[in-house]
Amino acid sequence: MVVTDMLATKDSLDDITFVRIVPQKDVRALAAAINSELSEVDELLFFDRSRLVYRFGWDSIAERYSNTLKDMQNS
């Protein structure tokens, strides 16, 4: 996976091993990362993909959103 270094992507994806973070508006870095991504096979891909699904899947997002609303209600 190739993403740019926006704050949201850096904060949420920085610890995932197969994510390649490139500078925004750097076409050469983006092209190099995509080429590298397409030419390599990451053995940890399935483990990291499951972490992404767990972190960003509907159930996980819904639970965190519900907890946030409950916290706001209790404040």
DSSP file (Angstrom, degrees, kcal/mol; ACC not computed):
  #  RESIDUE AA STRUCTURE BP1 BP2  ACC     N-H-->O    O-->H-N    N-H-->O    O-->H-N    TCO  KAPPA ALPHA  PHI   PSI    X-CA   Y-CA   Z-CA
    1    1 A M              0   0    0      0, 0.0    19,-3.3     0, 0.0     2,-0.5   0.000 360.0 360.0 360.0 134.5    0.0    0.0    0.0
    2    2 A V  E     +a   20   0A   0     17,-0.2     2,-0.3    19,-0.0    19,-0.2  -0.973 360.0 163.7-119.2 127.9    1.3    3.4   -0.9
    3    3 A V  E     -a   21   0A   0     17,-2.7    19,-2.7    -2,-0.5     2,-0.2  -0.919  34.9-110.1-135.8 162.1    0.0    6.6    0.7
    4    4 A T  E     -a   22   0A   0     -2,-0.3     2,-1.0    17,-0.2     5,-0.1  -0.501  39.3-100.6 -89.8 167.0    1.2   10.2    1.1
    5    5 A D        +     0   0    0     17,-1.6    19,-0.1    -2,-0.2    -1,-0.1  -0.129  63.9 148.1 -86.0  41.0    2.4   11.7    4.3
    6    6 A M     >  -     0   0    0     -2,-1.0     4,-2.6     1,-0.1     5,-0.2  -0.392  61.2-111.2 -65.8 154.4   -0.7   13.5    5.3
    7    7 A L  H  > S+     0   0    0      1,-0.2     4,-2.8     2,-0.2     5,-0.2   0.899 115.8  53.3 -57.8 -42.7   -1.2   13.7    9.1
    8    8 A A  H  > S+     0   0    0      1,-0.2     4,-1.9     2,-0.2    -1,-0.2   0.905 112.6  43.1 -62.2 -41.5   -4.2   11.3    9.0
    9    9 A T  H  > S+     0   0    0      2,-0.2     4,-2.3     1,-0.2     5,-0.3   0.895 114.3  50.2 -73.3 -37.7   -2.3    8.6    7.1
   10   10 A K  H  X S+     0   0    0     -4,-2.6     4,-1.2     1,-0.2    -2,-0.2   0.924 113.6  46.2 -63.9 -42.9    0.8    9.0    9.2
   11   11 A D  H  < S+     0   0    0     -4,-2.8    -2,-0.2    -5,-0.2    -1,-0.2   0.879 122.6  33.1 -67.8 -38.4   -1.1    8.8   12.4
   12   12 A S  H  < S+     0   0    0     -4,-1.9    -2,-0.2    -5,-0.2    -1,-0.2   0.687 129.6  29.2 -96.1 -18.2   -3.2    5.8   11.5
   13   13 A L  H >< S+     0   0    0     -4,-2.3     3,-1.8    -5,-0.2     6,-0.2   0.438  84.5 101.0-121.7  -1.1   -0.9    3.7    9.2
   14   14 A D  T 3< S+     0   0    0     -4,-1.2    -3,-0.1    -5,-0.3    -2,-0.1   0.796  84.4  49.9 -60.2 -31.5    2.6    4.5   10.4
   15   15 A D  T 3  S+     0   0    0     -4,-0.2     2,-0.6    -5,-0.1    -1,-0.3   0.381  84.5 101.5 -92.3   5.7    3.0    1.2   12.4
   16   16 A I    X   -     0   0    0     -3,-1.8     3,-1.4     1,-0.1    -3,-0.0  -0.812  66.2-147.1 -92.3 123.0    1.8   -1.1    9.5
   17   17 A T  T 3  S+     0   0    0     -2,-0.6    -1,-0.1     1,-0.3    28,-0.1   0.798  90.8  50.5 -66.0 -32.0    4.9   -2.7    8.0
   18   18 A F  T 3  S+     0   0    0     26,-0.1     2,-0.5    27,-0.1    -1,-0.3   0.449  85.5 102.7 -90.3   4.3    3.6   -2.9    4.4
   19   19 A V    <   -     0   0    0     -3,-1.4     2,-0.6    -6,-0.2   -17,-0.2  -0.740  57.6-156.3 -87.0 127.6    2.5    0.7    4.1
   20   20 A R  E     -a    2   0A   0    -19,-3.3   -17,-2.7    -2,-0.5     2,-0.6  -0.919   6.7-158.9-104.0 118.4    4.9    2.9    2.1
   21   21 A I  E     -a    3   0A   0     -2,-0.6   -17,-0.2   -19,-0.2   -16,-0.1  -0.872  13.2-177.8-102.4 123.0    4.5    6.6    3.1
   22   22 A V  E     -a    4   0A   0    -19,-2.7   -17,-1.6    -2,-0.6     3,-0.1  -0.844  34.1 -91.2-118.4 154.5    5.8    9.1    0.5
   23   23 A P    >   -     0   0    0      0, 0.0     3,-1.3     0, 0.0     7,-0.1  -0.309  49.9-100.2 -62.2 144.5    6.0   12.9    0.6
   24   24 A Q  T 3  S+     0   0    0      1,-0.2     3,-0.1   -19,-0.1   -21,-0.0  -0.351 103.8  11.6 -62.3 145.2    3.0   14.7   -0.8
   25   25 A K  T 3  S+     0   0    0      1,-0.2     2,-0.9    -3,-0.1    -1,-0.2   0.637  89.5 128.2  62.0  17.9    3.4   16.1   -4.3
   26   26 A D    <>  +     0   0    0     -3,-1.3     4,-2.4     1,-0.2     5,-0.2  -0.798  32.7 179.1-104.6  90.1    6.6   14.1   -4.9
   27   27 A V  H  > S+     0   0    0     -2,-0.9     4,-2.8     1,-0.2     5,-0.2   0.870  78.4  52.3 -61.4 -40.0    5.9   12.3   -8.1
   28   28 A R  H  > S+     0   0    0      2,-0.2     4,-2.6     1,-0.2    -1,-0.2   0.925 111.1  46.5 -64.4 -44.0    9.2   10.6   -8.3
   29   29 A A  H  > S+     0   0    0      2,-0.2     4,-2.4     1,-0.2    -2,-0.2   0.895 113.3  50.1 -64.9 -39.1    8.9    9.2   -4.8
   30   30 A L  H  X S+     0   0    0     -4,-2.4     4,-2.5     2,-0.2    -2,-0.2   0.937 112.0  46.7 -64.1 -46.7    5.4    8.0   -5.5
   31   31 A A  H  X S+     0   0    0     -4,-2.8     4,-2.8     1,-0.2     5,-0.2   0.915 113.1  49.4 -61.6 -43.7    6.4    6.3   -8.8
   32   32 A A  H  X S+     0   0    0     -4,-2.6     4,-2.5    -5,-0.2    -1,-0.2   0.911 111.8  48.4 -63.1 -42.2    9.4    4.6   -7.0
   33   33 A A  H  X S+     0   0    0     -4,-2.4     4,-2.7     2,-0.2    -2,-0.2   0.910 112.8  47.6 -65.9 -41.8    7.2    3.4   -4.2
   34   34 A I  H  X S+     0   0    0     -4,-2.5     4,-2.5     2,-0.2    -2,-0.2   0.932 112.9  48.6 -65.3 -44.9    4.5    2.0   -6.6
   35   35 A N  H  X S+     0   0    0     -4,-2.8     4,-1.3     1,-0.2    -2,-0.2   0.918 113.9  46.6 -59.9 -43.6    7.2    0.3   -8.7
   36   36 A S  H  X S+     0   0    0     -4,-2.5     4,-1.0    -5,-0.2     3,-0.3   0.911 111.2  52.2 -64.5 -42.7    8.7   -1.2   -5.6
   37   37 A E  H  < S+     0   0    0     -4,-2.7     3,-0.5     1,-0.2    -2,-0.2   0.900 110.5  47.9 -60.0 -42.1    5.3   -2.3   -4.3
   38   38 A L  H  < S+     0   0    0     -4,-2.5    -1,-0.2     1,-0.2    -2,-0.2   0.740 113.4  47.8 -72.9 -22.5    4.5   -4.0   -7.5
   39   39 A S  H  < S+     0   0    0     -4,-1.3     2,-0.3    -3,-0.3    -1,-0.2   0.550 103.6  69.4 -97.0  -7.5    7.9   -5.8   -7.7
   40   40 A E     <  -     0   0    0     -4,-1.0     2,-0.5    -3,-0.5     0, 0.0  -0.823  62.2-149.7-114.1 150.7    8.0   -7.1   -4.1
   41   41 A V        -     0   0    0     -2,-0.3     2,-0.6     4,-0.0    -3,-0.1  -0.979  17.1-149.3-115.8 120.4    6.0   -9.7   -2.2
   42   42 A D    >   -     0   0    0     -2,-0.5     3,-1.6     1,-0.1     4,-0.3  -0.801   5.2-157.0 -94.6 119.6    5.7   -9.0    1.4
   43   43 A E  T 3  S+     0   0    0     -2,-0.6     3,-0.4     1,-0.3     4,-0.3   0.763  94.5  53.7 -65.5 -24.7    5.5  -12.1    3.6
   44   44 A L  T 3> S+     0   0    0      1,-0.2     4,-2.8     2,-0.1     5,-0.3   0.375  77.0 105.6 -90.5   5.9    3.7  -10.2    6.4
   45   45 A L  H <> S+     0   0    0     -3,-1.6     4,-2.9     1,-0.2     5,-0.2   0.893  78.8  48.1 -54.1 -46.3    1.0   -8.9    4.0
   46   46 A F  H  > S+     0   0    0     -3,-0.4     4,-1.9    -4,-0.3    -1,-0.2   0.887 112.9  48.1 -67.8 -37.8   -1.7  -11.1    5.4
   47   47 A F  H  > S+     0   0    0     -4,-0.3     4,-1.6     2,-0.2    -2,-0.2   0.953 116.0  43.5 -64.0 -49.0   -0.9  -10.3    9.0
   48   48 A D  H  X S+     0   0    0     -4,-2.8     4,-2.2     1,-0.2    -2,-0.2   0.858 110.2  56.0 -67.7 -35.1   -0.8   -6.6    8.4
   49   49 A R  H  X S+     0   0    0     -4,-2.9     4,-2.7    -5,-0.3    -1,-0.2   0.916 106.3  51.4 -62.1 -41.4   -4.0   -6.8    6.2
   50   50 A S  H  X S+     0   0    0     -4,-1.9     4,-2.4     1,-0.2    -1,-0.2   0.863 107.9  52.4 -65.0 -33.7   -5.8   -8.4    9.1
   51   51 A R  H  X S+     0   0    0     -4,-1.6     4,-2.6     2,-0.2    -1,-0.2   0.900 110.1  48.8 -66.2 -39.3   -4.6   -5.6   11.3
   52   52 A L  H  X S+     0   0    0     -4,-2.2     4,-3.1     2,-0.2     5,-0.2   0.931 111.6  48.3 -64.4 -45.2   -6.0   -3.0    8.9
   53   53 A V  H  X S+     0   0    0     -4,-2.7     4,-1.7     1,-0.2     7,-0.3   0.919 113.7  47.7 -61.8 -42.6   -9.3   -4.8    8.6
   54   54 A Y  H  < S+     0   0    0     -4,-2.4    -2,-0.2    -5,-0.2    -1,-0.2   0.926 117.7  41.6 -62.8 -44.2   -9.5   -5.0   12.4
   55   55 A R  H  < S+     0   0    0     -4,-2.6    -2,-0.2     1,-0.2    -1,-0.2   0.868 130.1  24.3 -73.1 -37.7   -8.6   -1.3   12.8
   56   56 A F  H  < S+     0   0    0     -4,-3.1    -2,-0.2    -5,-0.2    -1,-0.2   0.310  90.9 118.9-116.2   8.0  -10.7    0.1   10.0
   57   57 A G  S  X S-     0   0    0     -4,-1.7     4,-2.6    -5,-0.2     5,-0.3  -0.266  77.5-104.6 -70.6 163.3  -13.5   -2.5    9.5
   58   58 A W  H  > S+     0   0    0      1,-0.2     4,-2.8     2,-0.2     5,-0.2   0.896 118.8  51.0 -57.0 -44.5  -17.1   -1.5   10.0
   59   59 A D  H  > S+     0   0    0      1,-0.2     4,-2.3     2,-0.2    -1,-0.2   0.915 112.5  45.8 -62.8 -43.2  -17.4   -3.2   13.4
   60   60 A S  H  > S+     0   0    0     -7,-0.3     4,-2.4     2,-0.2     5,-0.2   0.927 115.0  46.3 -66.0 -45.6  -14.3   -1.6   14.8
   61   61 A I  H  X S+     0   0    0     -4,-2.6     4,-2.6     1,-0.2     5,-0.2   0.925 113.0  50.3 -62.9 -44.6  -15.3    1.9   13.5
   62   62 A A  H  X S+     0   0    0     -4,-2.8     4,-2.6    -5,-0.3    -1,-0.2   0.903 110.9  49.3 -61.5 -41.9  -18.8    1.5   14.8
   63   63 A E  H  X S+     0   0    0     -4,-2.3     4,-2.6    -5,-0.2    -1,-0.2   0.932 113.0  45.7 -64.5 -45.5  -17.6    0.5   18.2
   64   64 A R  H  X S+     0   0    0     -4,-2.4     4,-2.2     2,-0.2    -2,-0.2   0.896 113.7  49.7 -65.0 -38.8  -15.2    3.4   18.5
   65   65 A Y  H  X S+     0   0    0     -4,-2.6     4,-2.4     2,-0.2    -2,-0.2   0.922 111.5  49.1 -64.5 -43.8  -17.8    5.8   17.3
   66   66 A S  H  X S+     0   0    0     -4,-2.6     4,-2.5     1,-0.2    -2,-0.2   0.917 111.3  49.3 -61.0 -44.3  -20.3    4.5   19.8
   67   67 A N  H  X S+     0   0    0     -4,-2.6     4,-2.5     2,-0.2    -1,-0.2   0.886 109.8  51.9 -63.2 -38.5  -17.8    4.7   22.6
   68   68 A T  H  X S+     0   0    0     -4,-2.2     4,-2.3     2,-0.2    -2,-0.2   0.925 110.8  47.3 -63.2 -44.7  -17.0    8.3   21.6
   69   69 A L  H  X S+     0   0    0     -4,-2.4     4,-2.2     2,-0.2    -2,-0.2   0.900 112.2  50.0 -64.5 -40.5  -20.7    9.3   21.7
   70   70 A K  H  X S+     0   0    0     -4,-2.5     4,-2.0     2,-0.2    -2,-0.2   0.914 110.4  50.2 -62.7 -42.8  -21.1    7.6   25.1
   71   71 A D  H  X S+     0   0    0     -4,-2.5     4,-0.8     1,-0.2    -2,-0.2   0.898 111.0  49.2 -61.8 -40.8  -18.1    9.4   26.4
   72   72 A M  H >< S+     0   0    0     -4,-2.3     3,-0.5     1,-0.2    -1,-0.2   0.885 110.7  50.6 -65.5 -38.5  -19.5   12.7   25.1
   73   73 A Q  H 3< S+     0   0    0     -4,-2.2    -1,-0.2     1,-0.2    -2,-0.2   0.850 110.3  49.7 -68.0 -34.6  -22.9   12.0   26.7
   74   74 A N  H 3<        0   0    0     -4,-2.0    -1,-0.2     1,-0.2    -2,-0.2   0.588 360.0 360.0 -81.7 -10.6  -21.2   11.2   30.1
   75   75 A S    <<        0   0    0     -4,-0.8    -1,-0.2    -3,-0.5    -2,-0.2   0.476 360.0 360.0 -81.8 360.0  -19.2   14.4   30.1
